[in-house]
Amino acid sequence: MEEKDVSHIAITDYAGKLAKSFIYNPLTPILAVFLLAIGYLSLVIMPREEDPQIAISGGTVIVPLPGATPSEIDNIIVKPLERKLREISGVEHIYGVATNNAGIINVMYKIGENREDSNLKLYDKVMQNMELLPKGAMQPLIKPFDIDIDVPIVTVAFYLKDSSKLDRVDLFKKVRDIQQSFNEIENVSKTTLKGEHKEQYSVKVDLYKLSGYHLSLGQIMNALKSLAVNVPDVKNSVTGGRIMIFGIKNAINSIEDVGNVIVASYMNSPVYLKDVATVEKTYDVQNYKSAEIMYREGDKFSTTKEQITLTVSKLKGTNAVNVALASVEKLATFEEELNAAGIGYMVTRNYGQRADEAVNELVHHLVITIIIIAIVLALALGWRESLIVTFTVPAILAITLFIAYLTGQTINRITLFAFLLSLGLLVDAAIIVIENIHRHMHAHDAVDREKDEIMITATDEIGAPTNIATLAIIMTMVPMAFVGGMMGEFMKPIPYNVPVALFASLVVAYIFTPYMANIMLKKPTIHHHKHHFQKDKLEDKQS
């Protein structure tokens, strides 16, 4: 487009200044392409979640005092610590529990508090008040808990097939090795196992034989405890800067090893454990944390099988889609090994896939909404005006997505809901500008005015009222940012993104609408009102 001098055009508002600065600027189309590019990149690389990940954290302080009653624990441990812990800023609730031999204080931080800072303040407060603990109290155990990283995004159920020759303990060992590999995945915060059963040797003592050897159960227990003690490694430095490490292999490797433990001496002969008890290799039967799975094979459900569930959680603010995809790919590397061992598995939860589908579905609906807006505007204003307004929508969303990415937000259902909520408001400024341009283009004096002058003047004319109207809408969204609690944290993307989108709609409308209208719209050579007047006058003369 040939650049013209527009310095003589009088303007009074920032809308006119932006239109005047960019209507012939060669950087305007480059800016448009740049905005669309960064918006698309932001949509692709922004971390995706199904719902916003809310930071709910707290901590537990456990103070053991052997031999103390709950009443004593409450008076000398729980209440003094509760008073001190309330001095910590950001603490919302404190729950104290007094039991036999120990006091437990649960601390819940306010939603949105920085987890690391709060945990550090809790630890410092407990350490600063150690003198309040009574004599005989053991070192306090401070254990933080973080709900935001405890919710798994991927769960995998492992079970033994009917053809498998493994037992529950072997299944646990296989899954534990897989768990170690999952911990190496980037942005994985933690992995856990549910329903696992560990290896255990069960000793069934024959009380009649025990009395025959004049032995007690205490002697049996002491003998087994001495065998189970871990022998520490001996480390020593040698010449050459090397470290020499010595270790002793675990003495328990089989049922025979347990059975050959000497528990006592009777009539100058050793008494072995196998002489008074039966030893069996089994699993920890006292562990009641078991899980079962029932899955479909064709039209029928299979029989219920015991399973071990491996859970994978991600770090806050990271992409659930990428972490879930990496977890599934890591699982696929063990497929051949698991099939050979007769172990089946099933992904029972894939939060990343659900998040990706939810985001893609909302983006799809967003595109459909933009198309509907384009059709409505084409019927009301014309197809050229419709194209101009329709272009502003992806440009506005691109700016909003880019700013959301820079501020560390994730794209989720609430973020996209904020876009859908503001979509009808985003086109208001562009529609007002293009409608005023359309009105000026068909005014009586339009034939005698330059087209660029019409664009700038029409944009400048509606600047002040459009700015005030948009500011009023923004102010209705701002109070939502101050809502506290769970709901405020969950809905925070709305007051964060809607005002940004509305402000971006003003800038885009004032820059690109006059620029595109100057290119696409055609000014009438003869105004229709003047044409009709001349036609009526000619008809009067003829009559």
N, C-alpha and C positions, 0 to 999 in steps of 0.2 A: 504494500500500500504506500502510495506517495505521501510523504510526511508534509504536513502543512503547519503554518504558524498559527497557534491558538492562544498566544500570549495576550491578545486583546480581549478575550472573552472574560467578562466579569463574573466572579464566583464569590460566594459568601460562606460556604460550609466545607467541611473536610471531604464530604462526598464528592463535591465538584473538584476539589484539589486532586483527589485520587484519580478521578476520571480524566482530568486535564493532563495529569502526569503520564498516564499509561495509554492514552488513546492512540498515540502514534509512536510509542516507545517500542523499539525492536526487541526489547527483552520481554515484552508481555507474553508472546507465544511460548518463549523458552520457559518463562515462569510457570505457565499453565502445564507444560509437559513435566516440569520438575515437580510440581505439586502432585500430579497424578502418579508419578514414579515413586516418590517417597511414601505416598499413601498406600500404594500396592505393596511396596517392600515392608512397610510397617504391618500390614495385614498378614503378610507371609511369615515374618520373623517374630512377631509379638508372641509371647507365651500364651498358650490357649488353655483355658479351664472351662469346665461346665458351669461352675459357680465361683464367685469370689472366695479366695482362701482367707478366712477370718483368723486373725491372731488371737487365740485364747490360750493363755499360759498361766502357770502358777508354780507352786513348789510345796514340798512336804518336808517338815523337820521332824526327825525321829530321835528321841533322847532315851536310851535304855537306862533303867535304874533297877538292877536285879534285887528281888526281894521286896519291892515296894508295892503297896496296895493301890487300887485306882484312886481312892480318896487322897492318899499321900501324893501320888503323881499329879493329881489335879491342882493341889495347893502349892507344891514346891517346884513344879516344872511347867505345866501347861499355862496356868494363869500368869505367872511372871513373864513367860515368853510371849504370850498373846499381847500383853501391854506394850512390850518393846517392839514387836513386829508391826503394831498399828502405827508406829512412828514413821514407817516407810511410806514415801509418797507413791501413789499409783496402786495401792492395795485396796481392793474393793471388799473382799470378804475374808474372814479368818475363822476356821473351824477347828476347835481343839477336842481331842479325844484322849481320855485317860483309861488305860488298861493295866492289867497286872504286868509289872516289870518294865513298862515303857509308856512314854507320853508322845502323842502324835499331833502335830499342828499343821493343818492344811491351809495354804495361803493362795488366794485367787487374785490375780492382778486385773486391773481394769482392761476392758477390751480395747485393743489398739496400742497398749503399752509396749515399748520395745522389750522383747523377750530377754535378750542378753543383759541389758542394763538392769532389768528387774531381778533377774537371777543373781547378778553380782551384788545388788543392794541387799537382797535377802541373806546371802552368805556373809556379807560384811556385818550386818546387824546381829546375826547369831554369834559370830566370832567376837564381836565387841562386848558381848554380854555373857561371856563364859563364866564370869565370877558369880552369876546368879544361880548357876546350877549347884545342886547339893553335893556334898561329899559322897563319893561312890558312884556318881553318875558317869556313864561312859561317854566317849566322844560323840557329839551329835552327828547324825547322818542327814545331809541336805540333798534332797533329790528333786530336781525340777521336772515338771511335766509340761509338754507342749502338744496341745490337741491339734494344732494346725499341721504338724508333721506326723502325727500318729494315725491319721486317716489314710488307709492304703488306697492307691490308685490302680494297683494290679494285684489280684489274688489268683493263685494257681493251686488246684487241688491235685495231689498225687495219691494214687491208690495202687494196690497190687492186683494184677489181672489174675484170672482163674488159673492160667497156665504158669504163673510165677512160682518159683521155688523159694523165694525169700520170705522172711518173717517181718514183723513190725519193726524190729530193731534194725534190720538190714535196710528197710525202707527209710528209716530215720537217717541212717548214715549217708545214704545216697542223696537225700534231699538236703542234708546239711552241707554236703560238698557243693551242691548247686547254689545254695544260699550264699556261700562264700563268693561265688562268681558274680552273683547279682549285686553284692556290695561294691564291686568294682565299677558299676555303671555310673556314668557321670550324672550328677544332680540327684542321686538316690540318697535319701536321708537315713533310712533305716529299713531293715528287713527283719521279719519275725516268723516263727514257726508256731502253728496252732495244731493241737492234737497229736503232737509227737510223743513217742514212747522210747525211752532210752534203755540201754542194756543194763541188766541187773542180775546178780547172783542171789538166789533165794536159799536161805539156810533153814531147814526144818529140823529142829532139835528134838531128839527122842528123850523125853524126860526120864523114862525108866533106865535107859543106858546112862544118862547123866547122873542119876543117883547111884547107879552101880559103880561108877568111877569116883564117887564122892566129889562131884564138880557142881558149880553153880552157873547160872546163865551169865552172871557178871564176868566170870572168867572167860566164857566164850566171847562175850562182847569185847573185852580188853584185848584178846588175842587177835580178833579181826581188825580192831582199831589200829593196833600196832602195825599190821600189814598194810593198811590203807593209807598210812601217813606218807605224804610226799617228801621225798629226800631232796634237799636243796642242791642245786648245782654248785660246784666249786670252781671259781674263776680266778685266774691268776695271769698276770702279764709276763711275757717272756721277751727275749731279745728280738729285735727286728720290728717292734711295734705290733706284734701279733697278740691275740688273746687265746689262751688255752681253756677250753670248757670241758668239764667232766660231768657226766650224768649217769644215773642208774636206771636201767630199764624197769618198767612197772613189773612187780612180782606176780601180778594176777593176770594170767592170760587164758586160763581154761578152768573147767570145773575141777580138774585134778589139782591145780595149784591151790585152790581154795580148800579142797578136801585134805590136802597134806599139811595144812597149818597145824603146828603143835600147840595145843591148848593147855596141856599140863603134863605132869609126870606122875605115873601111878606104878608103884612097886618097881621103881628104877627103870621103868620103860616109858617111852613117850606116848602120850595119848593124842592121836590126830583127830581133827574135826570130823573126818569121815567115819570115825569109830562111834561117834555119838549123834551124828546128824546126817541128813541127806541134803546134798547140794544140787541145785538145779539152775541152769542158765535160762533166764526168762527176761521179761521186761518189767519196768517199774509199775507193778499192778496198783500201787497206792496212788498213782497219778490218775486222777479222774478227769483230766482235761482231754477228752477224746472228741473226735468229729467224724461224721459219716457223710457220705455222698450218695445220691441217687440220680442217675442220668438216663436219658432216653436212648434206646437203640431201635430205630425204626418207629413203629407205632406203639412199642411197649417200653415200660420203664424197667431198668435193670434192678437186680437185687441191691440192697443197701450195702455199701462197702465202707470200711474204715479208711480214713484218708488223713493226710497231713497237708495243711494249707500253708503255702508260702505267701506272705504279704510283702508288698513293696510300697514304700512311701517316698514322696519327693520333697525336695526343699521348697520353701515358700518362694513364690515369684518365678519359678522355673516352668518350662513348657511341659504340661502333662502329656501332651501328644507325643513329644519326642522321647520322654522317659518311658512311657508305656510301650512305644514302638521298639525302643532299645531292649526293653525287658522281654518282649515277645521274640525278638530276634535272638537274644541270648538263650532263651528257652529252646529255640529251634536247634541250636547247636548240640543239645543233649538228647535230641529225639532218638537218634540211632542207639545211643548207649542205654536209654531207658527202655526202648523196645526189646533190646537184647536181654535186659534184666527182668522183663515181664512187668514193668511199671507203666501204668497209664497216667495221663495227666489231662487236666481240663482247665482252661482259663475261665474262672467263674466271675471275674470282675475285670473290666477293662475301662477304667475311667477316662483314659486318653482317647479311646475310640469314641466314647459317648460325647466327650467334650468337642472333638473334631466334628462329629456329625451335628451337634447342636449349633456350633458356630457356623458351619457351612449352610445349614438350613436357614438360619437367621439372615445370613448374607444373601442367600437366594431370595428370601422374602423382601429383603431390602432392595434388590434389583427389580423385583416385580413392582414394588411400590413406586420406584422411580419411573418405570415404564408407564404405570397408571397416571402418574402426575403429568408425564409428557403428553399422553393422549388427551387428558382433560384440558391442558393448556393449549394444545393444538386446536381443539374445538372452540375454545373461548377467545384466543388471541391470534391464532394462525400458526402454521408449522414452523416458520422461521423463528418467531418469538418463543415457541415451545422448545426448539433446539437450544436456544440461548439459555433459557432458564434451566433446562434439564442438565446442561453441562455444569452449572454451578453446584449441583448437588454432590457429584463425586469429588469435585474440587474441595468443597467444604468438609466432607467426610475425610478426605485425605489429610487435610491440615489437622483435624481433630485426632485422627489415629496416630499421626506422627507425634503430636504433643503428648498423647497418652503413652506412647512408647518411650519418649524421653523422660517422662515422670515415673517410669517403672511400673505402670499398670499392666494388667493382663487383659486379654480379650476374652470375654465370657458372655453368658446370657444377659447379665445385667448391663454390661457395657453396650452390647448391641441393642438391648431394650431402650437404653438412653438415646441411641441414635434414631431408633424407630419413633420414640416419643417426640423427638425434636424435628423429625423429618418434615412434618407439615409446617413447622415454624421456619425451617431453613430456607424455604423457597419464598417466604414472604417478602424479604428485602429485594430479591431479584425480580419478583413479579411486580412489586411497586415501581421499581426502576424501569422495567421494560414497558409497563402500562403507561407510565408518564411519557416515556420516549414515543410510544405509539400515538399518544394523544397529541404531542407536539408535532409529530410528523404529519398529522392530518389537520393541523390548525390552519386558519385562513392565511396566515403569513408564512407558512412553511415553504412555499415556493420561492420566496425571496430570501430565505436564510440558508446558510451553509449547513450541510448535514452534521459535521462534527460539532458545530455550535449548538445544534439541537440536542445532540447527545449529552454534551457537558452541561448545558443549561437545565435540561430535564432532570439529570442526576442531581445537580446541585439544589434544585428546587425542593426535592423531597428528602434531602439529607437530614435536616433537623428533626422533623416529626418521626422519621424512620428510626433515627438513633434513639430518641426518647422511648418509642414503643418497644424497641428491642431491649433497651436497658430495663424497662419495667418488667418484661418477661424474665430477664436474667435475675432480677431481684426476687422474683417469686421462687426461683430454684435455690438460691443461696442458703436460706434457712435450713434446708434439708441436710446441709453439710454439718450442722451442729446437733443433729439428732444423735443421742448416745445409745449405748447398749448394742445388742446383737443386730437389731433392725437397722440402726444407723450405719453400722459397719458394713452390713450386707448391701444397703442401697447407696453407698457412697459413690459408686461410679456415675450415678445420675447427676448430683450437683457438681461433680468434677468435670463431666464431659459436655453436658447440655449448655452451660454458659460459654464454654470454649467454642462449641459449634455455632452458637448464635452470634458470637462476636466475629467468628470467621465468615459467617454468612454476609455480614455487613461489608467486610473488606473485599470479599470475592465479588459481591454484587456491584460495588462501586468501581472495581478495577476492570472486570472482564465483561460485565453486561454492556457498558457503553462501547468497549472495544469491539465486541462481536456484533453488536447492533450496527455499528458504523460500517462493518464489512458486509453483513448479510441483508440488512434492511434497505429497501429502495424508497427514496423520497418521491412522492407523486409529482409529475411535471406540471400538472394543472389540478388544482384542488377541486374536488367534486362539488363543493358548495358553489364555487365560482362558475363551474361548468353548467350546473343546473340553472343558475341565474341567467347566463347568456342564452341558454336554450329556451327558457321561458320568454325572454325578451324577444327572441327571433320569432317564436310562435305568435306572440301578440301582434307583431308587425304584419305577419302573413295573414292573420285574421282581419 
